[in-house]
Amino acid sequence: MLLPSFDEVLFYGVVSKVTSDCLADCITQWWESVRERFSHISTLVINLDNGPENHSRRTQFMQRMVDFVHHYCLHVRLAYYPPYHSKYNPIERCWGILENHWNGALLDSIETVLAYARTMTWKGLHPTVNLVTQTYHNGVKLTQEAMNKLENRIQRLPGLEKWFVDIHPPHNWWDT
């Protein structure tokens, strides 16, 4: 994760499969760690790379984001970078610096990877590095009926339905 306004980078080393649940748990863990600092925030914009685990049509990811919004009473906007536009995504520059930092090193253990991640710098600051040890499983998804109900809880920007998704807190939902 990257907070561009603060030049803060957070890396999550995951020993299991990276799934929709894994990504949602990392977002939740991050928010729990910063929510007091950002208590004035009512809208959280999350820029995403449109990967298979967090795509706006990925049922489990969308369910988890709706649950996140409901739990924290935040408005969340998911803004996706289209395919082949990673050069515009600032987190890609962080990855490039990390790759240069460990250039040529033998990454033979999770401890080695995490140590390199902790010692790199982004704009003069070291990232926060967390290890995720929970086991995640592929294939967790909603039924079509459940996804249809979920679609009533989200708003897709007309004309850009795949790329901008708004999820409003419960007090804005008509069918709560």
HUZIWO-V51169 format. One record per run of one state. SS is the DSSP state (H for helix, E for strand, L for the rest). FROM is the first residue (numbers start at 1). TO is the last residue. Records with the same first field share a line. If there is no record, write none. Layout:
SS->FROM-TO / FROM-TO
//
This chain:
L->1-1 / 4-7 / 15-19 / 35-42 / 49-58 / 73-74 / 81-85 / 89-89 / 102-109 / 120-121 / 123-124 / 126-127 / 133-143 / 152-153 / 157-163 / 168-169 / 173-176
E->2-3 / 8-14 / 43-48 / 75-80 / 122-122 / 125-125 / 128-132 / 154-156 / 164-167
H->20-34 / 59-72 / 86-88 / 90-101 / 110-119 / 144-151 / 170-172
//
